[in-house]
């Protein structure tokens, strides 16, 4: 089913955002800083992907779950969405871990 992977990413990001907002971990505490951090992290990982693609290390496999839109050779539309989700998830986990250590 095309688009299922993208849908899973969006639903997962919504879940992380709900936790973030509920516990005031990142976005609700500092929206501009969170947005900039996610943007920089995503850009860094996209450059990393581009280097890996150019070196032949990263290749796009055939999956019926992808929409089928490529932003570049071997770079599906879902990849930047995944990288933004990964960066945001790492930021929220770090903020939650830091808060937990402060309270302990």
C-alpha positions as CSV (number, residue, x, y, z in Angstrom):
1,X,0.0,0.0,0.0
2,X,1.8,3.1,-1.2
3,X,2.2,5.9,1.4
4,X,1.9,3.6,4.5
5,X,5.5,4.3,5.5
6,X,4.9,8.1,5.3
7,X,1.7,7.7,7.3
8,X,3.5,5.7,10.0
9,X,6.1,8.5,10.2
10,X,3.5,11.2,10.5
11,X,1.5,9.2,13.2
12,X,4.7,8.5,15.1
13,X,5.7,12.2,15.0
14,X,2.3,13.2,16.2
15,X,2.7,10.8,19.2
16,X,6.2,12.2,20.0
17,X,4.7,15.8,19.7
18,X,1.9,14.8,22.1
19,X,4.4,13.7,24.7
20,X,6.5,16.7,24.1
21,X,3.7,19.2,24.5
22,X,2.2,17.3,27.5
23,X,5.5,17.4,29.4
24,X,6.9,20.7,28.0
25,X,10.1,19.0,26.9
26,X,11.2,20.8,23.8
27,X,8.8,22.5,21.4
28,X,6.4,23.9,24.0
29,X,9.4,25.1,26.1
30,X,11.4,26.7,23.3
31,X,9.7,26.5,19.9
32,X,12.3,28.5,17.9
33,X,15.2,26.7,19.3
34,X,13.5,23.3,18.8
35,X,12.7,24.2,15.2
36,X,16.2,25.3,14.4
37,X,17.7,22.2,16.1
38,X,15.5,19.9,14.1
39,X,16.2,21.8,10.9
40,X,20.0,21.7,11.4
41,X,19.9,18.0,12.4
42,X,17.8,17.1,9.4
43,X,20.1,19.1,7.1
44,X,23.2,17.4,8.5
45,X,21.7,13.9,8.1
46,X,20.6,14.8,4.5
47,X,24.2,15.7,3.7
48,X,25.3,12.5,5.3
49,X,22.8,10.6,3.1
50,X,24.0,12.4,0.0
51,X,27.6,11.4,0.8
52,X,26.5,7.8,1.4
53,X,24.5,7.8,-1.9
54,X,27.4,9.2,-3.9
55,X,29.7,6.6,-2.4
56,X,27.2,3.8,-3.3
57,X,26.7,2.9,0.3
58,X,23.0,3.9,0.5
59,X,20.6,2.7,-2.2
60,X,16.9,2.8,-2.3
61,X,15.3,-0.6,-2.2
62,X,12.0,-1.4,-3.8
63,X,9.2,-1.2,-1.3
64,X,5.4,-1.0,-2.0
65,X,5.1,1.1,1.2
66,X,6.9,4.1,-0.4
67,X,4.9,6.7,-2.3
68,X,7.3,6.5,-5.3
69,X,8.4,10.1,-5.4
70,X,12.2,10.6,-5.4
71,X,13.8,13.9,-4.5
72,X,17.1,12.7,-6.0
73,X,18.4,9.3,-7.1
74,X,18.0,6.9,-4.2
75,X,16.4,9.6,-2.0
76,X,12.7,9.0,-1.6
77,X,10.3,11.6,-0.3
78,X,10.0,9.8,3.0
79,X,13.7,10.1,3.8
80,X,13.7,13.8,4.9
81,X,10.5,13.2,6.8
82,X,12.2,10.2,8.6
83,X,15.3,12.3,9.3
84,X,13.3,15.2,10.8
85,X,11.3,12.6,12.9
86,X,14.5,11.0,14.1
87,X,16.0,14.4,15.0
88,X,12.9,15.5,16.9
89,X,12.6,12.1,18.7
90,X,16.2,12.4,19.8
91,X,15.6,15.9,21.0
92,X,12.5,14.9,23.0
93,X,14.2,11.8,24.5
94,X,17.2,13.9,25.5
95,X,15.0,16.6,27.1
96,X,13.0,13.9,29.0
97,X,16.2,12.1,30.1
98,X,17.7,15.4,31.3
99,X,14.6,16.3,33.2
100,X,14.4,12.9,34.8
101,X,18.0,13.2,36.0
102,X,17.4,16.7,37.4
103,X,14.5,15.3,39.5
104,X,16.4,12.3,40.7
